[in-house]
Amino acid sequence: MPRDEGFHEYVMNDVFGDMPGIVSRAMFGGWGIYKNGKIFAIITDGELYFKVGDSNRADYEKRGSKPFVYAMPNGKKTTMSYWLLPEEIMEDREQLEIWIEKAVRANTKDRKSASKKKK
């Protein structure tokens, strides 16, 4: 599926607007969204997904959100730790900033946990 350039522009210009430190990079069929060098969100298939971990999963579950799932070439489905950002959060600047920080922290905790497991 081709990238949805219009949705990407909307997210970067209107949703994140003038928030400092937020940039996007093209990846696979969409974009990775970073804050101060740490990925916290992805845009794929015209949807915005935020990084979720144990510390913020309940926020998404309460709002009926679902994780991003994609099919591998062999047909196996893979569930990622990125969940669809609820529309009401996308439209509430104050809440959005809180959810961004939680997503950045979730990514940081996942990386620390992975490092400990490798040792």
LOLUMNU-29191 format. One record per residue: residue in one letter; y, x, z of N, C-alpha, C, CB in turn. Coordinates in Angstrom, 3 decimals, decimal comma. Each point is the difference from the previous one (the first is absolute). Glycine has a CB too. Example, Ala and Ser with C-alpha at 12.3 -4.5 7.8 and 13.67 -1.06 7.14 Angstrom:
<nodes>
<node residuo="A" n_v="-5,690" n_u="13,190" n_w="7,800" ca_v="1,190" ca_u="-0,890" ca_w="0,000" c_v="1,200" c_u="0,900" c_w="0,000" cb_v="-1,173" cb_u="-1,892" cb_w="1,246"/>
<node residuo="S" n_v="2,223" n_u="1,542" n_w="-1,966" ca_v="1,190" ca_u="0,820" ca_w="0,060" c_v="1,090" c_u="-0,770" c_w="0,730" cb_v="-0,628" cb_u="1,184" cb_w="-2,145"/>
</nodes>
This chain:
<nodes>
<node residuo="M" n_v="-1,194" n_u="0,853" n_w="0,000" ca_v="1,194" ca_u="-0,853" ca_w="0,000" c_v="1,246" c_u="0,891" c_w="0,000" cb_v="-1,242" cb_u="-1,857" cb_w="1,239"/>
<node residuo="P" n_v="2,212" n_u="1,578" n_w="-2,106" ca_v="1,213" ca_u="0,819" ca_w="-0,052" c_v="0,842" c_u="-0,173" c_w="1,264" cb_v="-0,011" cb_u="-0,189" cb_w="-2,501"/>
<node residuo="R" n_v="0,782" n_u="1,205" n_w="2,785" ca_v="0,883" ca_u="-0,055" ca_w="1,173" c_v="1,058" c_u="-1,083" c_w="-0,182" cb_v="-0,382" cb_u="2,454" cb_w="0,422"/>
<node residuo="D" n_v="0,717" n_u="-3,121" n_w="0,664" ca_v="1,037" ca_u="-1,026" ca_w="-0,005" c_v="1,329" c_u="0,664" c_w="0,358" cb_v="-1,670" cb_u="-1,825" cb_w="0,641"/>
<node residuo="E" n_v="2,345" n_u="2,338" n_w="-1,660" ca_v="1,263" ca_u="0,723" ca_w="0,197" c_v="1,062" c_u="-0,873" c_w="0,675" cb_v="-0,534" cb_u="1,380" cb_w="-2,018"/>
<node residuo="G" n_v="0,592" n_u="-2,658" n_w="1,640" ca_v="0,999" ca_u="-0,903" ca_w="0,566" c_v="-0,185" c_u="-0,193" c_w="1,493" cb_v="0,131" cb_u="-1,146" cb_w="-2,190"/>
<node residuo="F" n_v="-1,384" n_u="0,965" n_w="2,627" ca_v="-0,262" ca_u="-0,168" ca_w="1,428" c_v="0,317" c_u="1,291" c_w="0,749" cb_v="-1,786" cb_u="-1,708" cb_w="-0,509"/>
<node residuo="H" n_v="1,431" n_u="2,828" n_w="-0,073" ca_v="0,306" ca_u="1,296" ca_w="0,619" c_v="1,508" c_u="0,150" c_w="0,197" cb_v="-2,056" cb_u="1,013" cb_w="-1,064"/>
<node residuo="E" n_v="2,830" n_u="-1,329" n_w="0,046" ca_v="1,455" ca_u="0,093" ca_w="0,107" c_v="0,533" c_u="-0,951" c_w="1,071" cb_v="0,123" cb_u="0,644" cb_w="-2,425"/>
<node residuo="Y" n_v="-0,644" n_u="-1,867" n_w="2,474" ca_v="0,413" ca_u="-0,963" ca_w="1,018" c_v="-0,269" c_u="0,557" c_w="1,398" cb_v="-0,465" cb_u="-1,900" cb_w="-1,592"/>
<node residuo="V" n_v="-0,735" n_u="2,424" n_w="1,811" ca_v="-0,356" ca_u="0,528" ca_w="1,325" c_v="0,915" c_u="1,164" c_w="0,369" cb_v="-2,396" cb_u="-0,710" cb_w="-0,339"/>
<node residuo="M" n_v="2,531" n_u="1,661" n_w="-0,555" ca_v="0,776" ca_u="1,195" ca_w="0,324" c_v="1,492" c_u="-0,278" c_w="0,130" cb_v="-1,715" cb_u="1,329" cb_w="-1,180"/>
<node residuo="N" n_v="2,256" n_u="-2,226" n_w="0,354" ca_v="1,436" ca_u="-0,259" ca_w="0,018" c_v="0,411" c_u="-1,124" c_w="0,943" cb_v="0,052" cb_u="0,799" cb_w="-2,320"/>
<node residuo="D" n_v="-0,804" n_u="-1,885" n_w="2,344" ca_v="0,402" ca_u="-1,166" ca_w="0,787" c_v="-0,650" c_u="-0,052" c_w="1,379" cb_v="0,316" cb_u="-1,203" cb_w="-2,131"/>
<node residuo="V" n_v="-1,606" n_u="1,486" n_w="2,191" ca_v="-0,695" ca_u="-0,089" ca_w="1,300" c_v="0,355" c_u="1,202" c_w="0,866" cb_v="-1,898" cb_u="-1,282" cb_w="-1,065"/>
<node residuo="F" n_v="1,703" n_u="2,499" n_w="0,540" ca_v="0,283" ca_u="1,199" ca_w="0,794" c_v="1,446" c_u="0,441" c_w="-0,141" cb_v="-2,369" cb_u="0,695" cb_w="-0,269"/>
<node residuo="G" n_v="3,001" n_u="-1,132" n_w="-0,796" ca_v="1,430" ca_u="0,238" ca_w="-0,212" c_v="0,491" c_u="1,357" c_w="0,430" cb_v="0,283" cb_u="-2,374" cb_w="0,279"/>
<node residuo="D" n_v="0,610" n_u="2,383" n_w="0,691" ca_v="0,621" ca_u="1,251" ca_w="0,424" c_v="-0,662" c_u="0,601" c_w="1,234" cb_v="2,124" cb_u="-0,826" cb_w="-0,962"/>
<node residuo="M" n_v="-3,384" n_u="0,493" n_w="1,205" ca_v="-0,700" ca_u="0,595" ca_w="1,144" c_v="-0,187" c_u="1,496" c_w="-0,269" cb_v="-1,201" cb_u="-2,201" cb_w="0,520"/>
<node residuo="P" n_v="1,616" n_u="3,032" n_w="0,408" ca_v="-0,088" ca_u="1,447" ca_w="-0,233" c_v="-1,441" c_u="0,513" c_w="0,009" cb_v="2,248" cb_u="0,228" cb_w="1,042"/>
<node residuo="G" n_v="-2,486" n_u="0,783" n_w="-1,888" ca_v="-1,280" ca_u="0,698" ca_w="0,015" c_v="-1,133" c_u="-0,670" c_w="-0,731" cb_v="0,727" cb_u="0,874" cb_w="2,095"/>
<node residuo="I" n_v="-0,475" n_u="-2,010" n_w="-2,772" ca_v="-1,078" ca_u="-0,718" ca_w="-0,687" c_v="0,055" c_u="0,299" c_w="-1,497" cb_v="0,049" cb_u="-1,831" cb_w="1,752"/>
<node residuo="V" n_v="-1,184" n_u="2,319" n_w="-2,261" ca_v="-0,136" ca_u="0,312" ca_w="-1,424" c_v="-1,365" c_u="-0,487" c_w="-0,479" cb_v="1,534" cb_u="2,021" cb_w="0,216"/>
<node residuo="S" n_v="-1,680" n_u="-2,109" n_w="-1,537" ca_v="-1,291" ca_u="-0,387" ca_w="-0,564" c_v="-0,461" c_u="1,060" c_w="-0,987" cb_v="0,547" cb_u="-2,444" cb_w="0,299"/>
<node residuo="R" n_v="-1,868" n_u="2,512" n_w="-0,458" ca_v="-0,605" ca_u="0,893" ca_w="-0,984" c_v="-1,095" c_u="-0,768" c_w="-0,717" cb_v="0,530" cb_u="2,064" cb_w="1,386"/>
<node residuo="A" n_v="-0,570" n_u="-1,910" n_w="-2,708" ca_v="-1,058" ca_u="-0,647" ca_w="-0,772" c_v="-1,341" c_u="0,588" c_w="0,411" cb_v="1,575" cb_u="-0,417" cb_w="-1,940"/>
<node residuo="M" n_v="-2,570" n_u="-0,470" n_w="2,072" ca_v="-1,355" ca_u="0,447" ca_w="0,307" c_v="-0,986" c_u="-1,013" c_w="-0,533" cb_v="0,793" cb_u="1,218" cb_w="2,053"/>
<node residuo="F" n_v="-1,841" n_u="-0,738" n_w="-2,688" ca_v="-1,027" ca_u="-0,859" ca_w="-0,570" c_v="0,657" c_u="-1,125" c_w="-0,789" cb_v="-1,572" cb_u="0,554" cb_w="1,894"/>
<node residuo="G" n_v="1,316" n_u="-1,821" n_w="-1,553" ca_v="0,580" ca_u="-1,105" ca_w="-0,750" c_v="1,236" c_u="-0,580" c_w="0,653" cb_v="-2,248" cb_u="-0,494" cb_w="-0,832"/>
<node residuo="G" n_v="2,803" n_u="1,167" n_w="1,839" ca_v="1,150" ca_u="-0,541" ca_w="0,713" c_v="0,882" c_u="1,110" c_w="0,545" cb_v="-1,338" cb_u="-2,016" cb_w="0,587"/>
<node residuo="W" n_v="1,820" n_u="1,819" n_w="0,639" ca_v="0,883" ca_u="0,966" ca_w="0,636" c_v="-0,377" c_u="0,174" c_w="1,462" cb_v="1,840" cb_u="-0,609" cb_w="-1,589"/>
<node residuo="G" n_v="-1,606" n_u="1,797" n_w="2,097" ca_v="-0,033" ca_u="0,263" ca_w="1,433" c_v="1,433" c_u="-0,040" c_w="0,490" cb_v="-2,118" cb_u="1,417" cb_w="-0,161"/>
<node residuo="I" n_v="2,344" n_u="-2,007" n_w="1,322" ca_v="1,340" ca_u="-0,081" ca_w="0,587" c_v="-0,007" c_u="0,875" c_w="1,257" cb_v="0,415" cb_u="-2,378" cb_w="-0,921"/>
<node residuo="Y" n_v="0,562" n_u="3,264" n_w="1,013" ca_v="0,051" ca_u="0,990" ca_w="1,065" c_v="1,286" c_u="-0,140" c_w="0,804" cb_v="-1,402" cb_u="1,551" cb_w="-1,379"/>
<node residuo="K" n_v="1,290" n_u="-1,255" n_w="2,669" ca_v="1,194" ca_u="0,119" ca_w="0,846" c_v="-0,041" c_u="1,381" c_w="0,614" cb_v="0,103" cb_u="-2,507" cb_w="0,498"/>
<node residuo="N" n_v="0,911" n_u="3,287" n_w="-0,793" ca_v="0,079" ca_u="1,373" ca_w="0,494" c_v="-1,292" c_u="0,769" c_w="-0,271" cb_v="1,597" cb_u="-0,764" cb_w="1,767"/>
<node residuo="G" n_v="-2,140" n_u="0,592" n_w="-2,962" ca_v="-1,162" ca_u="0,749" ca_w="-0,425" c_v="-1,347" c_u="-0,564" c_w="0,402" cb_v="1,452" cb_u="1,899" cb_w="0,109"/>
<node residuo="K" n_v="-1,467" n_u="-2,997" n_w="0,645" ca_v="-1,271" ca_u="-0,600" ca_w="0,431" c_v="-0,215" c_u="-1,326" c_w="-0,718" cb_v="0,194" cb_u="1,116" cb_w="2,259"/>
<node residuo="I" n_v="-1,355" n_u="-1,239" n_w="-2,904" ca_v="-0,288" ca_u="-1,244" ca_w="-0,708" c_v="-0,225" c_u="-1,117" c_w="1,024" cb_v="-1,020" cb_u="1,279" cb_w="-1,954"/>
<node residuo="F" n_v="1,650" n_u="-2,429" n_w="1,698" ca_v="-0,184" ca_u="-1,134" ca_w="0,902" c_v="-0,295" c_u="-1,287" c_w="-0,756" cb_v="1,527" cb_u="1,104" cb_w="1,621"/>
<node residuo="A" n_v="-1,419" n_u="-1,067" n_w="-2,946" ca_v="-0,207" ca_u="-1,220" ca_w="-0,781" c_v="-0,435" c_u="0,357" c_w="-1,415" cb_v="1,721" cb_u="-1,214" cb_w="1,384"/>
<node residuo="I" n_v="-2,287" n_u="0,227" n_w="-2,040" ca_v="-0,335" ca_u="0,135" ca_w="-1,415" c_v="0,424" c_u="-1,270" c_w="-0,727" cb_v="-1,948" cb_u="1,541" cb_w="0,532"/>
<node residuo="I" n_v="2,271" n_u="-1,380" n_w="-1,792" ca_v="0,225" ca_u="-1,139" ca_w="-0,888" c_v="-1,104" c_u="0,057" c_w="-1,046" cb_v="2,553" cb_u="-0,027" cb_w="0,380"/>
<node residuo="T" n_v="-3,303" n_u="-1,041" n_w="-0,485" ca_v="-1,039" ca_u="-0,089" ca_w="-1,007" c_v="-0,182" c_u="-1,451" c_w="-0,386" cb_v="-1,142" cb_u="2,059" cb_w="0,893"/>
<node residuo="D" n_v="0,851" n_u="-2,301" n_w="-2,146" ca_v="-0,208" ca_u="-1,357" ca_w="-0,508" c_v="1,149" c_u="-0,948" c_w="0,360" cb_v="-2,453" cb_u="0,392" cb_w="0,182"/>
<node residuo="G" n_v="3,680" n_u="0,126" n_w="-0,155" ca_v="1,168" ca_u="-0,832" ca_w="0,284" c_v="0,082" c_u="-0,481" c_w="1,441" cb_v="-0,082" cb_u="-0,699" cb_w="-2,346"/>
<node residuo="E" n_v="-0,544" n_u="1,448" n_w="3,259" ca_v="0,007" ca_u="-0,360" ca_w="1,428" c_v="0,389" c_u="1,224" c_w="0,819" cb_v="-1,785" cb_u="-1,770" cb_w="-0,364"/>
<node residuo="L" n_v="2,369" n_u="1,529" n_w="1,542" ca_v="0,396" ca_u="1,065" ca_w="0,916" c_v="-0,926" c_u="-0,019" c_w="1,212" cb_v="2,415" cb_u="-0,140" cb_w="-0,776"/>
<node residuo="Y" n_v="-3,079" n_u="1,266" n_w="1,012" ca_v="-0,938" ca_u="0,143" ca_w="1,113" c_v="0,492" c_u="1,097" c_w="0,936" cb_v="-1,925" cb_u="-0,778" cb_w="-1,450"/>
<node residuo="F" n_v="1,814" n_u="0,528" n_w="2,765" ca_v="0,386" ca_u="0,984" ca_w="1,003" c_v="-1,243" c_u="0,576" c_w="0,662" cb_v="2,178" cb_u="-1,203" cb_w="0,391"/>
<node residuo="K" n_v="-2,063" n_u="2,448" n_w="0,069" ca_v="-1,078" ca_u="0,678" ca_w="0,715" c_v="-0,271" c_u="-0,726" c_w="1,318" cb_v="0,628" cb_u="2,219" cb_w="-1,061"/>
<node residuo="V" n_v="-1,912" n_u="-2,438" n_w="1,333" ca_v="-0,406" ca_u="-0,714" ca_w="1,208" c_v="-1,034" c_u="0,827" c_w="0,743" cb_v="0,471" cb_u="-2,232" cb_w="-1,084"/>
<node residuo="G" n_v="-0,341" n_u="2,236" n_w="2,390" ca_v="-0,957" ca_u="0,654" ca_w="0,890" c_v="-0,243" c_u="-0,896" c_w="1,196" cb_v="0,751" cb_u="2,292" cb_w="-0,745"/>
<node residuo="D" n_v="-1,425" n_u="-1,770" n_w="1,737" ca_v="-0,298" ca_u="-0,796" ca_w="1,195" c_v="1,262" c_u="-0,502" c_w="0,691" cb_v="-2,085" cb_u="1,320" cb_w="0,287"/>
<node residuo="S" n_v="3,158" n_u="-0,530" n_w="-0,361" ca_v="1,226" ca_u="-0,349" ca_w="0,724" c_v="0,788" c_u="-1,152" c_w="-0,618" cb_v="0,094" cb_u="2,350" cb_w="0,701"/>
<node residuo="N" n_v="-0,291" n_u="-2,643" n_w="-1,998" ca_v="0,801" ca_u="-1,065" ca_w="-0,619" c_v="-0,832" c_u="-1,035" c_w="-0,770" cb_v="1,841" cb_u="1,649" cb_w="-0,165"/>
<node residuo="R" n_v="-3,155" n_u="-1,547" n_w="0,190" ca_v="-0,861" ca_u="-0,931" ca_w="-0,752" c_v="0,218" c_u="-1,459" c_w="0,432" cb_v="-1,698" cb_u="1,841" cb_w="-0,241"/>
<node residuo="A" n_v="1,853" n_u="-2,073" n_w="1,526" ca_v="0,171" ca_u="-1,370" ca_w="0,506" c_v="1,231" c_u="-0,682" c_w="-0,596" cb_v="-1,123" cb_u="0,695" cb_w="2,121"/>
<node residuo="D" n_v="2,185" n_u="0,066" n_w="-2,390" ca_v="1,214" ca_u="-0,574" ca_w="-0,599" c_v="-0,327" c_u="-0,650" c_w="-1,353" cb_v="1,418" cb_u="1,746" cb_w="1,175"/>
<node residuo="Y" n_v="-2,258" n_u="-1,088" n_w="-1,956" ca_v="-0,363" ca_u="-0,487" ca_w="-1,329" c_v="-0,998" c_u="-1,151" c_w="0,100" cb_v="0,411" cb_u="2,290" cb_w="-0,948"/>
<node residuo="E" n_v="-1,369" n_u="-2,153" n_w="1,848" ca_v="-0,999" ca_u="-1,052" ca_w="0,169" c_v="0,646" c_u="-1,304" c_w="0,440" cb_v="-1,704" cb_u="1,732" cb_w="0,575"/>
<node residuo="K" n_v="2,692" n_u="-1,657" n_w="0,330" ca_v="0,699" ca_u="-1,203" ca_w="0,479" c_v="0,676" c_u="-0,755" c_w="-1,123" cb_v="0,353" cb_u="1,125" cb_w="2,170"/>
<node residuo="R" n_v="0,063" n_u="-0,406" n_w="-3,195" ca_v="0,716" ca_u="-0,624" ca_w="-1,120" c_v="-0,901" c_u="-0,283" c_w="-1,195" cb_v="2,045" cb_u="1,169" cb_w="0,759"/>
<node residuo="G" n_v="-3,354" n_u="-1,007" n_w="-0,557" ca_v="-0,948" ca_u="-0,330" ca_w="-1,058" c_v="-0,035" c_u="0,998" c_w="-1,147" cb_v="0,350" cb_u="-2,338" cb_w="0,609"/>
<node residuo="S" n_v="0,135" n_u="3,549" n_w="-0,385" ca_v="-0,006" ca_u="1,023" ca_w="-1,032" c_v="-1,412" c_u="0,520" c_w="-0,237" cb_v="2,343" cb_u="0,628" cb_w="0,619"/>
<node residuo="K" n_v="-2,517" n_u="0,046" n_w="-1,725" ca_v="-1,305" ca_u="0,551" ca_w="-0,392" c_v="0,169" c_u="1,447" c_w="-0,456" cb_v="-0,817" cb_u="-2,302" cb_w="-0,674"/>
<node residuo="P" n_v="-0,223" n_u="3,113" n_w="0,850" ca_v="0,076" ca_u="1,386" ca_w="-0,469" c_v="-0,137" c_u="0,089" c_w="-1,517" cb_v="-0,948" cb_u="0,755" cb_w="2,186"/>
<node residuo="F" n_v="1,404" n_u="0,357" n_w="-2,706" ca_v="-0,144" ca_u="0,281" ca_w="-1,428" c_v="-1,449" c_u="0,402" c_w="-0,266" cb_v="2,443" cb_u="0,723" cb_w="-0,198"/>
<node residuo="V" n_v="-3,077" n_u="-1,398" n_w="-0,763" ca_v="-1,382" ca_u="0,273" ca_w="-0,387" c_v="-0,020" c_u="0,267" c_w="-1,501" cb_v="-0,934" cb_u="-1,460" cb_w="1,881"/>
<node residuo="Y" n_v="0,240" n_u="2,509" n_w="-2,277" ca_v="-0,129" ca_u="0,255" ca_w="-1,431" c_v="-1,451" c_u="0,281" c_w="-0,342" cb_v="2,346" cb_u="0,897" cb_w="-0,090"/>
<node residuo="A" n_v="-2,676" n_u="-1,120" n_w="-1,161" ca_v="-1,366" ca_u="0,214" ca_w="-0,474" c_v="-0,117" c_u="1,390" c_w="-0,615" cb_v="-0,289" cb_u="-2,478" cb_w="-0,415"/>
<node residuo="M" n_v="-0,734" n_u="3,199" n_w="0,834" ca_v="-0,306" ca_u="1,314" ca_w="-0,559" c_v="-0,624" c_u="-0,216" c_w="-1,387" cb_v="-0,345" cb_u="1,035" cb_w="2,335"/>
<node residuo="P" n_v="0,309" n_u="0,002" n_w="-3,156" ca_v="-0,624" ca_u="-0,139" ca_w="-1,326" c_v="-1,454" c_u="-0,491" c_w="0,068" cb_v="1,500" cb_u="1,826" cb_w="-0,796"/>
<node residuo="N" n_v="-2,193" n_u="-1,512" n_w="1,889" ca_v="-1,396" ca_u="-0,439" ca_w="0,143" c_v="-0,108" c_u="-1,439" c_w="0,529" cb_v="-0,642" cb_u="2,388" cb_w="0,408"/>
<node residuo="G" n_v="1,794" n_u="-3,051" n_w="-0,200" ca_v="-0,005" ca_u="-1,381" ca_w="0,472" c_v="0,117" c_u="-0,143" c_w="1,503" cb_v="-1,353" cb_u="-0,527" cb_w="-1,953"/>
<node residuo="K" n_v="1,157" n_u="1,614" n_w="2,690" ca_v="0,112" ca_u="-0,049" ca_w="1,460" c_v="1,459" c_u="-0,233" c_w="0,391" cb_v="-1,997" cb_u="1,547" cb_w="0,254"/>
<node residuo="K" n_v="2,213" n_u="-2,423" n_w="0,735" ca_v="1,359" ca_u="-0,294" ca_w="0,460" c_v="0,358" c_u="0,922" c_w="1,163" cb_v="-0,226" cb_u="-2,414" cb_w="-0,739"/>
<node residuo="T" n_v="1,447" n_u="2,907" n_w="0,699" ca_v="0,507" ca_u="0,888" ca_w="1,032" c_v="1,214" c_u="-0,646" c_w="0,648" cb_v="-0,858" cb_u="2,039" cb_w="-1,232"/>
<node residuo="T" n_v="0,832" n_u="-2,120" n_w="2,558" ca_v="1,118" ca_u="-0,559" ca_w="0,760" c_v="0,832" c_u="1,149" c_w="0,544" cb_v="-1,334" cb_u="-2,073" cb_w="0,613"/>
<node residuo="M" n_v="2,621" n_u="2,014" n_w="-0,877" ca_v="0,903" ca_u="1,049" ca_w="0,473" c_v="0,714" c_u="-0,453" c_w="1,269" cb_v="0,312" cb_u="0,823" cb_w="-2,361"/>
<node residuo="S" n_v="0,290" n_u="0,125" n_w="3,042" ca_v="0,707" ca_u="-0,307" ca_w="1,243" c_v="1,469" c_u="-0,336" c_w="-0,267" cb_v="-1,571" cb_u="1,517" cb_w="1,241"/>
<node residuo="Y" n_v="1,818" n_u="-2,185" n_w="-2,361" ca_v="1,324" ca_u="-0,520" ca_w="-0,350" c_v="-0,123" c_u="-1,506" c_w="-0,120" cb_v="0,669" cb_u="2,144" cb_w="-1,213"/>
<node residuo="W" n_v="0,213" n_u="-2,863" n_w="1,913" ca_v="-0,042" ca_u="-1,456" ca_w="0,018" c_v="1,262" c_u="-0,567" c_w="-0,638" cb_v="-1,420" cb_u="0,045" cb_w="2,079"/>
<node residuo="L" n_v="1,260" n_u="-1,200" n_w="-2,706" ca_v="1,111" ca_u="-0,672" ca_w="-0,675" c_v="1,114" c_u="-0,301" c_w="1,003" cb_v="-1,597" cb_u="-1,005" cb_w="-1,688"/>
<node residuo="L" n_v="2,807" n_u="1,442" n_w="1,347" ca_v="1,143" ca_u="-0,258" ca_w="0,879" c_v="0,394" c_u="-1,465" c_w="-0,112" cb_v="0,809" cb_u="2,387" cb_w="-0,245"/>
<node residuo="P" n_v="-0,786" n_u="-3,116" n_w="1,373" ca_v="0,404" ca_u="-1,414" ca_w="-0,058" c_v="1,421" c_u="-0,147" c_w="-0,555" cb_v="-1,508" cb_u="-0,494" cb_w="1,957"/>
<node residuo="E" n_v="1,686" n_u="-0,524" n_w="-2,774" ca_v="1,286" ca_u="-0,220" ca_w="-0,655" c_v="1,141" c_u="-0,164" c_w="1,001" cb_v="-1,218" cb_u="-1,059" cb_w="-1,891"/>
<node residuo="E" n_v="0,954" n_u="0,384" n_w="3,016" ca_v="1,074" ca_u="-0,215" ca_w="0,981" c_v="0,482" c_u="1,312" c_w="0,606" cb_v="-0,957" cb_u="-2,247" cb_w="0,505"/>
<node residuo="I" n_v="0,105" n_u="3,250" n_w="-0,442" ca_v="0,406" ca_u="1,308" ca_w="0,504" c_v="0,811" c_u="0,726" c_w="-1,065" cb_v="-2,045" cb_u="0,115" cb_w="1,479"/>
<node residuo="M" n_v="1,641" n_u="-0,244" n_w="-2,724" ca_v="0,712" ca_u="0,634" ca_w="-1,107" c_v="1,444" c_u="-0,494" c_w="-0,071" cb_v="-2,166" cb_u="0,219" cb_w="-1,259"/>
<node residuo="E" n_v="2,404" n_u="-1,443" n_w="1,688" ca_v="1,332" ca_u="-0,609" ca_w="-0,096" c_v="0,829" c_u="0,134" c_w="1,271" cb_v="-0,963" cb_u="-1,585" cb_w="-1,615"/>
<node residuo="D" n_v="0,404" n_u="2,182" n_w="2,671" ca_v="0,685" ca_u="0,139" ca_w="1,294" c_v="0,232" c_u="1,488" c_w="0,263" cb_v="-1,070" cb_u="-2,143" cb_w="0,905"/>
<node residuo="R" n_v="2,255" n_u="2,614" n_w="-1,185" ca_v="0,318" ca_u="1,436" ca_w="0,074" c_v="-0,347" c_u="0,612" c_w="1,361" cb_v="1,827" cb_u="-0,395" cb_w="-1,650"/>
<node residuo="E" n_v="-1,492" n_u="-0,294" n_w="2,719" ca_v="-0,259" ca_u="0,529" ca_w="1,348" c_v="-1,507" c_u="0,154" c_w="0,243" cb_v="2,130" cb_u="-1,084" cb_w="0,833"/>
<node residuo="Q" n_v="-2,899" n_u="0,044" n_w="-1,160" ca_v="-1,451" ca_u="0,066" ca_w="0,168" c_v="-0,611" c_u="1,017" c_w="-0,958" cb_v="-0,021" cb_u="-2,400" cb_w="0,735"/>
<node residuo="L" n_v="0,543" n_u="2,473" n_w="-1,944" ca_v="-0,513" ca_u="0,937" ca_w="-0,988" c_v="0,075" c_u="1,436" c_w="0,521" cb_v="0,704" cb_u="-1,567" cb_w="-1,836"/>
<node residuo="E" n_v="0,406" n_u="1,922" n_w="2,440" ca_v="0,156" ca_u="1,356" ca_w="0,530" c_v="-1,032" c_u="0,278" c_w="1,092" cb_v="2,455" cb_u="-0,076" cb_w="-0,541"/>
<node residuo="I" n_v="-2,744" n_u="-0,914" n_w="1,372" ca_v="-1,012" ca_u="0,147" ca_w="1,057" c_v="-1,378" c_u="0,192" c_w="-0,629" cb_v="1,376" cb_u="-1,432" cb_w="1,574"/>
<node residuo="W" n_v="-1,697" n_u="0,627" n_w="-2,578" ca_v="-1,308" ca_u="0,080" ca_w="-0,643" c_v="-0,164" c_u="1,321" c_w="-0,756" cb_v="-0,030" cb_u="-2,506" cb_w="-0,200"/>
<node residuo="I" n_v="1,114" n_u="3,021" n_w="-0,368" ca_v="-0,063" ca_u="1,306" ca_w="-0,669" c_v="-0,365" c_u="1,075" c_w="1,023" cb_v="1,723" cb_u="-0,735" cb_w="-1,717"/>
<node residuo="E" n_v="-1,038" n_u="0,728" n_w="2,849" ca_v="-0,277" ca_u="1,009" ca_w="1,021" c_v="-1,442" c_u="-0,095" c_w="0,499" cb_v="2,414" cb_u="-0,056" cb_w="0,674"/>
<node residuo="K" n_v="-2,905" n_u="-1,170" n_w="-0,501" ca_v="-1,396" ca_u="-0,175" ca_w="0,428" c_v="-0,970" c_u="0,530" c_w="-1,056" cb_v="0,676" cb_u="-2,018" cb_w="1,340"/>
<node residuo="A" n_v="-0,359" n_u="1,806" n_w="-2,616" ca_v="-0,864" ca_u="0,483" ca_w="-1,079" c_v="0,012" c_u="1,527" c_w="-0,069" cb_v="0,433" cb_u="-2,121" cb_w="-1,280"/>
<node residuo="V" n_v="0,733" n_u="2,733" n_w="1,482" ca_v="0,093" ca_u="1,461" ca_w="0,012" c_v="-0,825" c_u="0,543" c_w="1,160" cb_v="2,309" cb_u="-0,076" cb_w="-1,047"/>
<node residuo="R" n_v="-2,189" n_u="-0,552" n_w="2,222" ca_v="-0,779" ca_u="0,442" ca_w="1,171" c_v="-1,493" c_u="-0,180" c_w="-0,237" cb_v="1,920" cb_u="-0,599" cb_w="1,495"/>
<node residuo="A" n_v="-2,312" n_u="-0,505" n_w="-2,130" ca_v="-1,424" ca_u="-0,242" ca_w="-0,288" c_v="-0,532" c_u="1,105" c_w="-0,902" cb_v="0,323" cb_u="-2,500" cb_w="0,234"/>
<node residuo="N" n_v="0,448" n_u="2,919" n_w="-1,207" ca_v="-0,428" ca_u="1,074" ca_w="-0,892" c_v="-0,127" c_u="1,311" c_w="0,768" cb_v="1,116" cb_u="-1,152" cb_w="-1,938"/>
<node residuo="T" n_v="-0,169" n_u="1,434" n_w="2,809" ca_v="-0,025" ca_u="1,230" ca_w="0,786" c_v="-1,219" c_u="0,019" c_w="0,919" cb_v="2,515" cb_u="0,126" cb_w="-0,096"/>
<node residuo="K" n_v="-2,808" n_u="-1,248" n_w="0,749" ca_v="-1,162" ca_u="-0,081" ca_w="0,891" c_v="-1,290" c_u="0,176" c_w="-0,783" cb_v="1,272" cb_u="-1,517" cb_w="1,532"/>
<node residuo="D" n_v="-1,372" n_u="0,917" n_w="-2,719" ca_v="-1,202" ca_u="0,149" ca_w="-0,827" c_v="-0,224" c_u="1,460" c_w="-0,368" cb_v="0,334" cb_u="-2,315" cb_w="-0,906"/>
<node residuo="R" n_v="0,739" n_u="3,011" n_w="0,567" ca_v="-0,127" ca_u="1,406" ca_w="-0,383" c_v="-0,444" c_u="0,851" c_w="1,193" cb_v="1,780" cb_u="-0,326" cb_w="-1,755"/>
<node residuo="K" n_v="-1,230" n_u="0,031" n_w="2,939" ca_v="-0,411" ca_u="0,757" ca_w="1,197" c_v="-1,451" c_u="-0,274" c_w="0,338" cb_v="2,342" cb_u="-0,078" cb_w="0,866"/>
<node residuo="S" n_v="-2,770" n_u="-1,177" n_w="-0,985" ca_v="-1,393" ca_u="-0,350" ca_w="0,277" c_v="-0,938" c_u="0,691" c_w="-0,975" cb_v="0,741" cb_u="-2,206" cb_w="0,907"/>
<node residuo="A" n_v="-0,373" n_u="2,253" n_w="-2,167" ca_v="-0,825" ca_u="0,653" ca_w="-1,024" c_v="-0,106" c_u="1,495" c_w="0,275" cb_v="0,692" cb_u="-1,738" cb_w="-1,683"/>
<node residuo="S" n_v="0,412" n_u="2,346" n_w="2,119" ca_v="-0,018" ca_u="1,435" ca_w="0,310" c_v="-0,933" c_u="0,289" c_w="1,168" cb_v="2,351" cb_u="0,213" cb_w="-0,846"/>
<node residuo="K" n_v="-2,340" n_u="-1,063" n_w="1,861" ca_v="-0,866" ca_u="0,199" ca_w="1,167" c_v="-1,470" c_u="-0,150" c_w="-0,387" cb_v="1,829" cb_u="-0,851" cb_w="1,504"/>
<node residuo="K" n_v="-2,138" n_u="-0,089" n_w="-2,399" ca_v="-1,374" ca_u="-0,216" ca_w="-0,428" c_v="-0,545" c_u="1,189" c_w="-0,777" cb_v="0,454" cb_u="-2,440" cb_w="-0,067"/>
<node residuo="K" n_v="0,419" n_u="3,140" n_w="-0,684" ca_v="-0,432" ca_u="1,138" ca_w="-0,808" c_v="-0,328" c_u="1,223" c_w="0,857" cb_v="1,404" cb_u="-0,867" cb_w="-1,871"/>
<node residuo="K" n_v="-0,832" n_u="0,947" n_w="3,069" ca_v="-0,204" ca_u="1,181" ca_w="0,855" c_v="-1,337" c_u="-0,005" c_w="0,684" cb_v="2,417" cb_u="0,093" cb_w="0,353"/>
</nodes>
